[in-house]
Amino acid sequence: MSPFVTRHHLVTVAGQQVFYRAAGDPSRPTLVLLHGFPTSSHMFRNLIPALADEFHLVAPDHVGFGQSSAPPVDRFDYSFERLTEITLGLLDTLGIDRFALYLHDYGAPIGLRIASRHPQRVTGLITQSGNAYTEGFTPFWEVLFDHAKDRQAHEPAVRQLLEVDATRWQYTHGVPADRLDRVAPETWLLDQAGLDRPGNKEIQLQLFWDYQFNLDVYPDFQRYFRQHQPPTLVTWGRHDEIFGPAGAEAYARDLPDAEIHLLDTGHFALETHGDEIAELVRGFLRRTR
């Protein structure tokens, strides 16, 4: 089979079935792509083949998302620490010792835990709305942080973020009118199908609650940036109302050589600016391999 063809796999990691997409020659430099909420490795479906001629790409589904295991909340610790352990376990299982990281949304607190604890393994960072600074939080987060303080009182409001209108909005907000036709409706419909599986909303509510603890390790991430100066590419939607552009610009505080691109779009920039991002990533990986 051609190495450019995307392959789909399931592997057992710590008792969980972890699904991942892979393409490219494993002897080439590896890019690990970590998705966010509420999607899966499906968000990288176009980026993977666009880069597979030159690089090795691996994109897992986090436990609770996509095609990976989704045990109920009373049978798995849905925390970002645990998702980090599973992701690192997958890389170890696949024998991937050195890699660059592509971080989106939830992928950032997972990937940056790995990078800050194993800096010798990481060749570079690419962040697309992958927050590491409090400046990135927008009013979108107010109800989520209220929920973190009082789950019972704010759960009804937070549950609205798990419905189809909110899922569609994540893909369409901030997208210029002349690029809206690039956003395929199956993106949010597929994500919503995952959210609507029995027990999945409880999984997402638990991760919403646990997100507060990511802020506790932001100082560790920022210390890693200052001390190790990992090559960093930022490709961020200028109109993202979930993680605002101030979160992108904040990377320059600790990484003065970071390459920062604010694109004319929202949260899911790959849907509208996939070609531009692919070329930025290709050039970045060539310089940092």
C-alpha positions in Angstrom: 0.0 0.0 0.0 1.2 3.5 -0.8 2.6 5.3 2.2 0.5 8.3 1.2 -2.7 6.4 1.8 -4.2 7.1 5.2 -4.5 3.9 7.3 -6.8 3.4 10.2 -5.9 1.3 13.2 -7.0 0.2 16.7 -4.4 -0.6 19.4 -4.8 -1.4 23.1 -3.3 1.1 25.5 -3.7 0.6 29.2 -6.8 -1.5 28.6 -8.5 1.0 26.2 -8.9 0.7 22.5 -7.3 3.7 20.9 -8.1 4.5 17.3 -5.6 6.4 15.2 -5.0 7.5 11.6 -1.5 7.2 10.1 0.1 8.0 6.8 3.6 8.5 5.4 6.9 6.6 5.8 7.6 5.9 9.5 11.3 6.5 8.8 10.5 10.2 8.0 10.1 12.9 10.7 6.8 12.3 12.6 4.0 14.8 13.3 1.5 13.8 16.0 -1.8 15.5 15.6 -4.0 16.0 18.7 -7.6 17.0 18.2 -9.9 19.1 20.4 -13.5 19.2 21.5 -16.0 18.0 20.2 -14.2 16.4 17.2 -11.8 13.6 16.6 -8.9 12.7 14.3 -11.4 13.3 11.5 -10.5 17.0 11.7 -7.1 16.1 10.2 -8.5 14.1 7.3 -7.3 16.5 4.7 -4.0 17.6 6.3 -2.7 14.1 6.7 -2.6 13.2 3.0 -1.4 16.7 2.1 1.8 16.1 4.1 2.2 12.3 3.8 4.6 12.6 0.8 7.3 14.0 3.1 6.4 13.2 6.7 5.0 10.5 8.9 1.7 11.5 10.5 -0.2 9.9 13.4 -3.5 11.3 14.6 -5.3 9.5 17.5 -8.8 9.8 18.8 -8.8 10.6 22.6 -10.6 8.1 24.8 -14.2 9.2 24.8 -14.0 10.6 21.2 -14.3 9.3 17.7 -13.6 5.6 17.3 -11.6 5.1 20.5 -13.1 3.5 23.6 -15.7 5.5 25.5 -16.2 3.7 28.8 -18.8 5.3 31.1 -17.6 7.9 33.6 -17.7 5.4 36.5 -15.2 3.1 34.7 -12.6 5.5 33.5 -10.9 8.6 34.9 -11.8 11.3 32.4 -9.2 13.8 33.2 -6.6 15.5 31.0 -3.9 13.8 33.1 -5.3 10.4 32.2 -5.7 11.4 28.5 -2.1 12.4 28.5 -1.0 9.1 29.9 -3.0 7.3 27.2 -1.5 9.4 24.4 2.0 8.9 25.7 1.3 5.2 26.0 0.2 5.1 22.4 3.4 6.8 21.2 5.4 4.3 23.3 3.4 1.4 21.9 4.1 2.6 18.3 7.8 3.1 19.1 7.6 6.8 18.3 10.5 8.4 20.2 10.9 11.8 18.5 8.0 13.9 17.1 6.6 17.3 16.5 3.1 18.0 18.0 0.1 19.6 16.3 -2.1 20.9 19.1 -5.8 21.9 18.8 -8.1 22.9 21.6 -8.1 19.9 24.1 -5.0 18.6 22.3 -3.0 21.5 23.8 -3.2 20.6 27.5 -2.5 17.0 26.6 0.4 17.6 24.2 2.0 20.3 26.3 2.0 18.0 29.3 4.0 15.5 27.2 6.3 18.2 25.8 7.0 19.9 29.2 7.7 16.5 30.8 9.7 15.0 27.9 11.3 17.9 26.1 14.0 15.8 24.6 11.3 13.9 22.5 9.7 17.0 20.9 11.1 18.5 17.8 8.6 21.4 17.5 5.1 22.6 18.3 2.3 23.7 16.0 -0.7 25.2 17.7 -4.1 25.9 16.1 -6.2 27.4 18.9 -4.2 25.4 21.3 -4.2 27.6 24.4 -1.4 27.9 26.9 -2.0 31.4 28.4 -5.0 32.9 30.3 -5.1 35.7 27.7 -6.7 33.2 25.3 -9.9 32.7 27.3 -12.9 34.5 26.0 -16.4 35.1 27.4 -17.3 31.7 26.0 -15.6 30.2 29.1 -17.5 32.0 31.8 -20.2 29.4 32.0 -17.6 26.6 32.0 -15.6 28.2 34.8 -18.9 28.7 36.7 -19.6 25.1 36.2 -16.2 24.1 37.6 -17.1 25.9 40.8 -20.7 24.6 41.1 -21.6 21.7 38.8 -25.1 21.2 39.8 -26.2 24.9 39.5 -24.6 25.4 36.0 -25.0 22.0 34.4 -28.2 22.9 32.5 -26.4 25.8 30.8 -23.3 23.8 30.1 -25.4 21.0 28.6 -26.4 23.4 25.8 -22.8 23.3 24.6 -23.4 19.6 23.8 -26.3 20.2 21.4 -26.2 20.4 17.6 -26.7 24.2 17.4 -23.6 24.7 19.5 -21.6 22.1 17.6 -22.5 23.8 14.3 -21.6 27.2 15.7 -18.1 25.9 16.6 -17.4 25.3 12.9 -19.1 28.4 11.5 -18.5 31.3 13.9 -15.9 33.8 12.7 -15.8 32.3 9.1 -16.0 35.0 6.4 -19.1 34.7 4.2 -17.0 33.8 1.1 -15.5 30.8 2.9 -18.5 29.4 4.6 -19.1 27.0 1.7 -15.8 25.3 2.6 -17.2 24.1 5.9 -18.7 20.6 5.2 -21.9 19.9 7.2 -20.8 16.4 7.9 -18.1 17.8 10.2 -20.5 19.0 12.9 -23.0 16.2 12.2 -20.3 13.5 12.8 -19.2 15.3 16.0 -22.8 15.5 17.1 -23.3 11.8 16.5 -20.4 11.2 18.9 -21.8 13.5 21.5 -25.3 11.8 21.2 -24.0 8.3 22.0 -25.4 7.0 25.3 -23.3 8.2 28.2 -21.1 10.5 26.1 -22.6 13.8 27.4 -21.6 12.7 30.9 -18.1 12.1 29.6 -17.9 15.6 28.2 -19.3 17.1 31.3 -16.6 15.5 33.3 -13.9 16.8 31.0 -15.5 20.3 31.1 -15.2 20.2 34.9 -11.6 18.8 34.8 -10.5 21.6 32.4 -10.0 23.9 35.4 -6.9 21.9 36.4 -5.2 22.6 33.1 -4.7 26.2 34.3 -2.7 24.9 37.2 0.0 23.5 34.8 0.1 26.6 32.5 3.2 27.8 34.5 4.9 24.5 33.7 4.1 24.9 30.0 5.5 28.4 30.0 8.6 27.4 31.9 9.2 24.7 29.3 8.8 27.3 26.6 11.4 29.7 28.2 13.9 27.0 29.1 13.8 24.9 26.0 12.7 27.3 23.3 10.9 24.6 21.1 10.5 25.8 17.5 6.8 26.9 17.4 4.4 27.6 14.6 1.0 29.3 15.5 -1.8 29.1 13.0 -4.9 30.5 14.7 -8.3 31.9 13.7 -8.3 35.7 14.2 -12.0 35.5 14.9 -12.0 32.5 17.2 -14.6 33.2 20.0 -13.5 30.1 22.0 -9.7 30.8 22.2 -9.2 34.4 21.2 -6.2 35.7 19.2 -4.6 37.1 22.3 -3.9 33.5 23.2 -1.9 33.1 20.0 0.0 36.4 20.5 0.9 35.4 24.1 3.2 32.7 22.8 5.7 35.4 21.8 6.2 36.4 25.4 8.1 33.2 26.2 9.0 32.1 22.6 10.2 35.3 20.8 11.1 33.3 17.7 7.6 31.8 17.4 6.1 32.1 13.9 2.6 33.5 14.5 -0.1 33.6 11.8 -3.6 34.9 12.5 -5.9 33.6 9.8 -9.2 35.2 8.7 -11.4 32.5 10.2 -12.7 31.0 13.5 -12.0 27.9 15.7 -11.7 25.2 13.1 -9.2 26.9 10.8 -8.3 23.7 8.9 -11.8 23.7 7.4 -11.4 27.0 5.7 -7.6 27.5 5.4 -6.4 23.9 5.0 -4.2 24.6 2.0 -2.5 27.6 3.7 -2.0 25.7 6.9 -0.5 22.7 5.1 2.1 24.8 3.4 3.0 26.6 6.7 3.3 23.2 8.4 5.4 21.8 5.6 7.9 24.7 5.6 8.1 24.6 9.4 8.7 20.8 9.6 11.4 21.2 6.9 13.2 23.8 9.0 12.9 21.8 12.3 13.3 18.2 11.3 
